[in-house]
Amino acid sequence: MLYDLEERTARFGENIIKFCRTARQDNIAGPIVNQLVRSATSIGANYMEANHASSKKDFRNKIQISLKECNETKHWLRMLAEAEPELKIPCREFWREAQELTLIFATIAKKSN
């Protein structure tokens, strides 16, 4: 298990990118894949920004954005599993990681108030 959250969120984004390369790019799956890549990679980007925030308020804001992106990622994983049933198992595994990240960011957000 990764304890460095910057590394963990970066790896999550990288793994989503690799995974999404295996998905079809038709009229249904293509836009879902695009949204999934955007939200999943944004988690780590916003967390890195939070770690270099200019103020406590800026830190909280970036953590909240990371939290929102985790939730959005879970949504797109669910939609992709529906659009491409053969990807349901890996989508479920990525959903679990996104859920763990959601809980971590929710805790950080709560403690930073």
OpenMM code with the backbone's topology and positions (N, CA, C; nanometers):
from openmm import Vec3, app, unit

residues = "MET LEU TYR ASP LEU GLU GLU ARG THR ALA ARG PHE GLY GLU ASN ILE ILE LYS PHE CYS ARG THR ALA ARG GLN ASP ASN ILE ALA GLY PRO ILE VAL ASN GLN LEU VAL ARG SER ALA THR SER ILE GLY ALA ASN TYR MET GLU ALA ASN HIS ALA SER SER LYS LYS ASP PHE ARG ASN LYS ILE GLN ILE SER LEU LYS GLU CYS ASN GLU THR LYS HIS TRP LEU ARG MET LEU ALA GLU ALA GLU PRO GLU LEU LYS ILE PRO CYS ARG GLU PHE TRP ARG GLU ALA GLN GLU LEU THR LEU ILE PHE ALA THR ILE ALA LYS LYS SER ASN".split()
positions = [
    Vec3(0.0849, -0.1185, 0.0000),
    Vec3(0.0000, 0.0000, 0.0000),
    Vec3(0.0890, 0.1243, 0.0000),
    Vec3(0.0487, 0.2212, -0.0786),
    Vec3(0.1244, 0.3461, -0.0861),
    Vec3(0.0771, 0.4428, 0.0216),
    Vec3(0.1726, 0.4993, 0.0937),
    Vec3(0.1380, 0.5949, 0.1980),
    Vec3(0.1690, 0.7377, 0.1566),
    Vec3(0.2527, 0.7549, 0.0534),
    Vec3(0.2797, 0.8876, 0.0004),
    Vec3(0.1626, 0.9227, -0.0908),
    Vec3(0.0788, 1.0137, -0.0452),
    Vec3(-0.0446, 1.0435, -0.1175),
    Vec3(-0.0185, 1.1079, -0.2532),
    Vec3(0.0877, 1.1877, -0.2661),
    Vec3(0.1215, 1.2432, -0.3977),
    Vec3(0.1521, 1.1308, -0.4951),
    Vec3(0.2318, 1.0360, -0.4512),
    Vec3(0.2670, 0.9222, -0.5374),
    Vec3(0.1450, 0.8356, -0.5655),
    Vec3(0.0649, 0.8128, -0.4652),
    Vec3(-0.0543, 0.7281, -0.4813),
    Vec3(-0.1515, 0.7886, -0.5812),
    Vec3(-0.1751, 0.9184, -0.5709),
    Vec3(-0.2689, 0.9817, -0.6636),
    Vec3(-0.2107, 0.9897, -0.8046),
    Vec3(-0.0788, 1.0081, -0.8157),
    Vec3(-0.0143, 1.0097, -0.9480),
    Vec3(-0.0252, 0.8720, -1.0133),
    Vec3(0.0022, 0.7686, -0.9356),
    Vec3(-0.0082, 0.6320, -0.9897),
    Vec3(-0.1508, 0.5988, -1.0298),
    Vec3(-0.2455, 0.6455, -0.9509),
    Vec3(-0.3863, 0.6227, -0.9847),
    Vec3(-0.4162, 0.6847, -1.1212),
    Vec3(-0.3763, 0.8090, -1.1404),
    Vec3(-0.3983, 0.8748, -1.2690),
    Vec3(-0.3296, 0.8017, -1.3832),
    Vec3(-0.2054, 0.7611, -1.3616),
    Vec3(-0.1308, 0.6872, -1.4648),
    Vec3(-0.2004, 0.5556, -1.4994),
    Vec3(-0.2467, 0.4843, -1.3974),
    Vec3(-0.3140, 0.3567, -1.4212),
    Vec3(-0.4467, 0.3751, -1.4933),
    Vec3(-0.5170, 0.4823, -1.4637),
    Vec3(-0.6412, 0.5127, -1.5351),
    Vec3(-0.6104, 0.5403, -1.6824),
    Vec3(-0.5051, 0.6167, -1.7086),
    Vec3(-0.4662, 0.6444, -1.8475),
    Vec3(-0.4395, 0.5134, -1.9220),
    Vec3(-0.3593, 0.4263, -1.8631),
    Vec3(-0.3280, 0.2975, -1.9262),
    Vec3(-0.4553, 0.2161, -1.9490),
    Vec3(-0.5402, 0.2122, -1.8491),
    Vec3(-0.6655, 0.1381, -1.8584),
    Vec3(-0.7545, 0.1939, -1.9690),
    Vec3(-0.7644, 0.3242, -1.9764),
    Vec3(-0.8531, 0.3863, -2.0749),
    Vec3(-0.8057, 0.3636, -2.2182),
    Vec3(-0.6789, 0.3374, -2.2360),
    Vec3(-0.6281, 0.3036, -2.3702),
    Vec3(-0.6868, 0.1714, -2.4198),
    Vec3(-0.7373, 0.0886, -2.3286),
    Vec3(-0.7956, -0.0401, -2.3677),
    Vec3(-0.9441, -0.0280, -2.4019),
    Vec3(-1.0051, 0.0846, -2.3704),
    Vec3(-1.1492, 0.1019, -2.3931),
    Vec3(-1.1761, 0.1434, -2.5373),
    Vec3(-1.2922, 0.1079, -2.5851),
    Vec3(-1.3354, 0.1516, -2.7184),
    Vec3(-1.3477, 0.3030, -2.7192),
    Vec3(-1.3354, 0.3582, -2.8371),
    Vec3(-1.3500, 0.5031, -2.8521),
    Vec3(-1.4679, 0.5331, -2.9446),
    Vec3(-1.5807, 0.4672, -2.9206),
    Vec3(-1.6993, 0.4922, -3.0021),
    Vec3(-1.7762, 0.6121, -2.9479),
    Vec3(-1.8936, 0.6375, -3.0031),
    Vec3(-1.9729, 0.7559, -2.9639),
    Vec3(-2.0189, 0.7533, -2.8191),
    Vec3(-2.0305, 0.6367, -2.7620),
    Vec3(-2.0736, 0.6250, -2.6221),
    Vec3(-1.9533, 0.6245, -2.5284),
    Vec3(-1.8628, 0.5309, -2.5477),
    Vec3(-1.7501, 0.5142, -2.4553),
    Vec3(-1.6488, 0.6274, -2.4659),
    Vec3(-1.6279, 0.6820, -2.5841),
    Vec3(-1.5264, 0.7855, -2.6035),
    Vec3(-1.5404, 0.9043, -2.5099),
    Vec3(-1.6580, 0.9689, -2.5059),
    Vec3(-1.6740, 1.0827, -2.4143),
    Vec3(-1.6608, 1.0437, -2.2669),
    Vec3(-1.7033, 0.9241, -2.2317),
    Vec3(-1.6905, 0.8779, -2.0930),
    Vec3(-1.5434, 0.8622, -2.0578),
    Vec3(-1.4676, 0.8005, -2.1469),
    Vec3(-1.3242, 0.7814, -2.1253),
    Vec3(-1.2557, 0.9166, -2.1087),
    Vec3(-1.2909, 1.0112, -2.1942),
    Vec3(-1.2323, 1.1461, -2.1857),
    Vec3(-1.2584, 1.2082, -2.0488),
    Vec3(-1.3803, 1.2011, -2.0021),
    Vec3(-1.4157, 1.2582, -1.8718),
    Vec3(-1.3457, 1.1847, -1.7586),
    Vec3(-1.3363, 1.0524, -1.7708),
    Vec3(-1.2700, 0.9719, -1.6677),
    Vec3(-1.1227, 1.0094, -1.6550),
    Vec3(-1.0539, 1.0221, -1.7678),
    Vec3(-0.9127, 1.0596, -1.7638),
    Vec3(-0.8965, 1.1975, -1.7014),
    Vec3(-0.9830, 1.2898, -1.7394),
    Vec3(-0.9728, 1.4263, -1.6859),
    Vec3(-0.9920, 1.4296, -1.5347),
    Vec3(-1.0963, 1.3627, -1.4853),
    Vec3(-1.1232, 1.3680, -1.3412),
    Vec3(-1.0187, 1.2892, -1.2619),
    Vec3(-0.9801, 1.1728, -1.3102),
    Vec3(-0.8851, 1.0887, -1.2356),
    Vec3(-0.7471, 1.1520, -1.2258),
    Vec3(-0.7020, 1.2181, -1.3322),
    Vec3(-0.5699, 1.2812, -1.3277),
    Vec3(-0.5732, 1.4131, -1.2507),
    Vec3(-0.6903, 1.4725, -1.2411),
    Vec3(-0.7053, 1.5977, -1.1680),
    Vec3(-0.6929, 1.5781, -1.0165),
    Vec3(-0.7219, 1.4580, -0.9686),
    Vec3(-0.7116, 1.4301, -0.8247),
    Vec3(-0.5710, 1.4620, -0.7760),
    Vec3(-0.4729, 1.4024, -0.8397),
    Vec3(-0.3339, 1.4215, -0.8000),
    Vec3(-0.2832, 1.5613, -0.8253),
    Vec3(-0.3250, 1.6201, -0.9372),
    Vec3(-0.2804, 1.7560, -0.9695),
    Vec3(-0.3254, 1.8545, -0.8619),
    Vec3(-0.4490, 1.8424, -0.8187),
    Vec3(-0.4994, 1.9330, -0.7157),
    Vec3(-0.4381, 1.9037, -0.5797),
    Vec3(-0.4084, 1.7769, -0.5521),
    Vec3(-0.3430, 1.7458, -0.4261),
    Vec3(-0.2018, 1.8051, -0.4230),
    Vec3(-0.1301, 1.7965, -0.5335),
    Vec3(0.0039, 1.8565, -0.5393),
    Vec3(-0.0050, 2.0077, -0.5189),
    Vec3(-0.1059, 2.0700, -0.5799),
    Vec3(-0.1252, 2.2145, -0.5593),
    Vec3(-0.1559, 2.2438, -0.4131),
    Vec3(-0.2349, 2.1579, -0.3501),
    Vec3(-0.2681, 2.1780, -0.2077),
    Vec3(-0.1416, 2.1765, -0.1227),
    Vec3(-0.0507, 2.0876, -0.1548),
    Vec3(0.0727, 2.0765, -0.0769),
    Vec3(0.1632, 2.1976, -0.0921),
    Vec3(0.1383, 2.2788, -0.1917),
    Vec3(0.2176, 2.3997, -0.2134),
    Vec3(0.1281, 2.5237, -0.2098),
    Vec3(0.0224, 2.5132, -0.1326),
    Vec3(-0.0756, 2.6213, -0.1240),
    Vec3(-0.0158, 2.7450, -0.0577),
    Vec3(-0.0712, 2.8585, -0.0956),
    Vec3(-0.0218, 2.9856, -0.0417),
    Vec3(-0.0851, 3.0212, 0.0928),
    Vec3(-0.1919, 2.9503, 0.1292),
    Vec3(-0.2592, 2.9774, 0.2568),
    Vec3(-0.3386, 2.8538, 0.2982),
    Vec3(-0.3857, 2.8560, 0.4215),
    Vec3(-0.4691, 2.7459, 0.4705),
    Vec3(-0.5995, 2.7389, 0.3900),
    Vec3(-0.6542, 2.8542, 0.3557),
    Vec3(-0.7773, 2.8582, 0.2758),
    Vec3(-0.7538, 2.7969, 0.1375),
    Vec3(-0.6407, 2.8301, 0.0756),
    Vec3(-0.6054, 2.7741, -0.0542),
    Vec3(-0.5882, 2.6225, -0.0433),
    Vec3(-0.5234, 2.5764, 0.0646),
    Vec3(-0.5054, 2.4333, 0.0883),
    Vec3(-0.6414, 2.3636, 0.0953),
    Vec3(-0.7313, 2.4165, 0.1772),
    Vec3(-0.8649, 2.3559, 0.1920),
    Vec3(-0.9381, 2.3507, 0.0585),
    Vec3(-0.9274, 2.4577, -0.0192),
    Vec3(-0.9941, 2.4633, -0.1487),
    Vec3(-0.9425, 2.3539, -0.2415),
    Vec3(-0.8126, 2.3357, -0.2491),
    Vec3(-0.7550, 2.2339, -0.3372),
    Vec3(-0.7892, 2.0930, -0.2895),
    Vec3(-0.7933, 2.0730, -0.1584),
    Vec3(-0.8326, 1.9425, -0.1049),
    Vec3(-0.9782, 1.9144, -0.1417),
    Vec3(-1.0637, 2.0152, -0.1301),
    Vec3(-1.2046, 1.9982, -0.1674),
    Vec3(-1.2181, 1.9635, -0.3157),
    Vec3(-1.1364, 2.0254, -0.3992),
    Vec3(-1.1405, 1.9942, -0.5424),
    Vec3(-1.0964, 1.8496, -0.5648),
    Vec3(-0.9905, 1.8066, -0.4960),
    Vec3(-0.9474, 1.6667, -0.5077),
    Vec3(-1.0596, 1.5723, -0.4667),
    Vec3(-1.1281, 1.6062, -0.3601),
    Vec3(-1.2407, 1.5253, -0.3131),
    Vec3(-1.3513, 1.5190, -0.4190),
    Vec3(-1.3856, 1.6327, -0.4769),
    Vec3(-1.4878, 1.6358, -0.5821),
    Vec3(-1.4459, 1.5522, -0.7027),
    Vec3(-1.3187, 1.5610, -0.7392),
    Vec3(-1.2696, 1.4846, -0.8535),
    Vec3(-1.2727, 1.3347, -0.8263),
    Vec3(-1.2494, 1.2938, -0.7015),
    Vec3(-1.2625, 1.1525, -0.6649),
    Vec3(-1.4049, 1.1047, -0.6883),
    Vec3(-1.4999, 1.1842, -0.6426),
    Vec3(-1.6405, 1.1465, -0.6596),
    Vec3(-1.6795, 1.1440, -0.8066),
    Vec3(-1.6314, 1.2399, -0.8835),
    Vec3(-1.6615, 1.2410, -1.0271),
    Vec3(-1.6001, 1.1183, -1.0947),
    Vec3(-1.4799, 1.0827, -1.0549),
    Vec3(-1.4137, 0.9653, -1.1122),
    Vec3(-1.4965, 0.8395, -1.0869),
    Vec3(-1.5505, 0.8257, -0.9666),
    Vec3(-1.6346, 0.7096, -0.9365),
    Vec3(-1.7569, 0.7064, -1.0287),
    Vec3(-1.8128, 0.8218, -1.0554),
    Vec3(-1.9286, 0.8289, -1.1457),
    Vec3(-1.8912, 0.7796, -1.2853),
    Vec3(-1.7794, 0.8308, -1.3395),
    Vec3(-1.7407, 0.7928, -1.4762),
    Vec3(-1.7011, 0.6458, -1.4832),
    Vec3(-1.6431, 0.5915, -1.3785),
    Vec3(-1.6127, 0.4484, -1.3770),
    Vec3(-1.7414, 0.3667, -1.3845),
    Vec3(-1.8419, 0.4097, -1.3123),
    Vec3(-1.9716, 0.3406, -1.3175),
    Vec3(-2.0314, 0.3475, -1.4574),
    Vec3(-2.0218, 0.4648, -1.5202),
    Vec3(-2.0765, 0.4803, -1.6547),
    Vec3(-1.9991, 0.3962, -1.7566),
    Vec3(-1.8681, 0.3894, -1.7422),
    Vec3(-1.7871, 0.3100, -1.8342),
    Vec3(-1.8179, 0.1615, -1.8179),
    Vec3(-1.8370, 0.1162, -1.6958),
    Vec3(-1.8720, -0.0243, -1.6718),
    Vec3(-2.0048, -0.0589, -1.7395),
    Vec3(-2.0950, 0.0365, -1.7451),
    Vec3(-2.2235, 0.0146, -1.8128),
    Vec3(-2.2063, 0.0172, -1.9642),
    Vec3(-2.1247, 0.1090, -2.0122),
    Vec3(-2.1040, 0.1227, -2.1569),
    Vec3(-2.0240, 0.0056, -2.2139),
    Vec3(-1.9320, -0.0473, -2.1336),
    Vec3(-1.8471, -0.1583, -2.1775),
    Vec3(-1.8453, -0.2668, -2.0699),
    Vec3(-1.9452, -0.3530, -2.0707),
    Vec3(-1.9573, -0.4543, -1.9651),
    Vec3(-1.8325, -0.5411, -1.9464),
    Vec3(-1.7537, -0.5595, -2.0510),
    Vec3(-1.6325, -0.6414, -2.0384),
    Vec3(-1.5267, -0.5735, -1.9513),
    Vec3(-1.5435, -0.4451, -1.9234),
    Vec3(-1.4502, -0.3711, -1.8376),
    Vec3(-1.5017, -0.3551, -1.6941),
    Vec3(-1.6110, -0.4218, -1.6640),
    Vec3(-1.6759, -0.4045, -1.5336),
    Vec3(-1.5834, -0.4375, -1.4158),
    Vec3(-1.5077, -0.5451, -1.4250),
    Vec3(-1.4210, -0.5851, -1.3128),
    Vec3(-1.3101, -0.4830, -1.2882),
    Vec3(-1.2327, -0.4425, -1.3909),
    Vec3(-1.1325, -0.3391, -1.3621),
    Vec3(-1.1953, -0.2064, -1.3188),
    Vec3(-1.3110, -0.1727, -1.3723),
    Vec3(-1.3785, -0.0500, -1.3285),
    Vec3(-1.4110, -0.0576, -1.1802),
    Vec3(-1.4549, -0.1733, -1.1369),
    Vec3(-1.4884, -0.1924, -0.9954),
    Vec3(-1.3629, -0.1767, -0.9087),
    Vec3(-1.2487, -0.2298, -0.9535),
    Vec3(-1.1236, -0.2172, -0.8777),
    Vec3(-1.0788, -0.0709, -0.8695),
    Vec3(-1.0878, 0.0000, -0.9814),
    Vec3(-1.0528, 0.1424, -0.9799),
    Vec3(-1.1517, 0.2204, -0.8928),
    Vec3(-1.2783, 0.1812, -0.8940),
    Vec3(-1.3792, 0.2485, -0.8117),
    Vec3(-1.3427, 0.2358, -0.6637),
    Vec3(-1.2960, 0.1176, -0.6244),
    Vec3(-1.2566, 0.0962, -0.4834),
    Vec3(-1.1412, 0.1884, -0.4434),
    Vec3(-1.0431, 0.2020, -0.5318),
    Vec3(-0.9317, 0.2923, -0.5016),
    Vec3(-0.9810, 0.4365, -0.4944),
    Vec3(-1.0682, 0.4746, -0.5862),
    Vec3(-1.1238, 0.6100, -0.5838),
    Vec3(-1.2029, 0.6329, -0.4548),
    Vec3(-1.2713, 0.5308, -0.4078),
    Vec3(-1.3455, 0.5419, -0.2822),
    Vec3(-1.2506, 0.5592, -0.1645),
    Vec3(-1.1397, 0.4850, -0.1626),
    Vec3(-1.0410, 0.5028, -0.0558),
    Vec3(-0.9853, 0.6450, -0.0582),
    Vec3(-0.9546, 0.6946, -0.1776),
    Vec3(-0.9050, 0.8322, -0.1896),
    Vec3(-1.0106, 0.9323, -0.1438),
    Vec3(-1.1369, 0.9046, -0.1745),
    Vec3(-1.2472, 0.9906, -0.1291),
    Vec3(-1.2476, 0.9999, 0.0232),
    Vec3(-1.2345, 0.8867, 0.0889),
    Vec3(-1.2361, 0.8850, 0.2351),
    Vec3(-1.1147, 0.9581, 0.2928),
    Vec3(-0.9998, 0.9411, 0.2299),
    Vec3(-0.8791, 1.0104, 0.2750),
    Vec3(-0.8960, 1.1614, 0.2615),
    Vec3(-0.9411, 1.2066, 0.1448),
    Vec3(-0.9561, 1.3507, 0.1238),
    Vec3(-1.0674, 1.4096, 0.2101),
    Vec3(-1.1709, 1.3318, 0.2353),
    Vec3(-1.2774, 1.3801, 0.3244),
    Vec3(-1.2229, 1.4005, 0.4663),
    Vec3(-1.1378, 1.3106, 0.5103),
    Vec3(-1.0759, 1.3234, 0.6425),
    Vec3(-0.9828, 1.4455, 0.6481),
    Vec3(-0.9009, 1.4620, 0.5446),
    Vec3(-0.8122, 1.5775, 0.5399),
    Vec3(-0.8930, 1.7060, 0.5408),
    Vec3(-0.9992, 1.7106, 0.4605),
    Vec3(-1.0832, 1.8297, 0.4538),
    Vec3(-1.1446, 1.8607, 0.5894),
    Vec3(-1.1943, 1.7577, 0.6566),
    Vec3(-1.2569, 1.7765, 0.7876),
    Vec3(-1.1570, 1.8289, 0.8905),
    Vec3(-1.0345, 1.7731, 0.8888),
    Vec3(-0.9333, 1.8138, 0.9863),
    Vec3(-0.8717, 1.9503, 0.9545),
    Vec3(-0.8888, 1.9969, 0.8330),
    Vec3(-0.8277, 2.1264, 0.7974),
    Vec3(-0.9201, 2.2444, 0.8251),
    Vec3(-1.0397, 2.2175, 0.8765),
    Vec3(-1.1333, 2.3272, 0.9089),
    Vec3(-1.1021, 2.3915, 1.0417),
] * unit.nanometer
topology = app.Topology()
chain = topology.addChain("A")
for resn in residues:
    res = topology.addResidue(resn, chain)
    for name in ("N", "CA", "C"):
        topology.addAtom(name, app.Element.getBySymbol(name[0]), res)
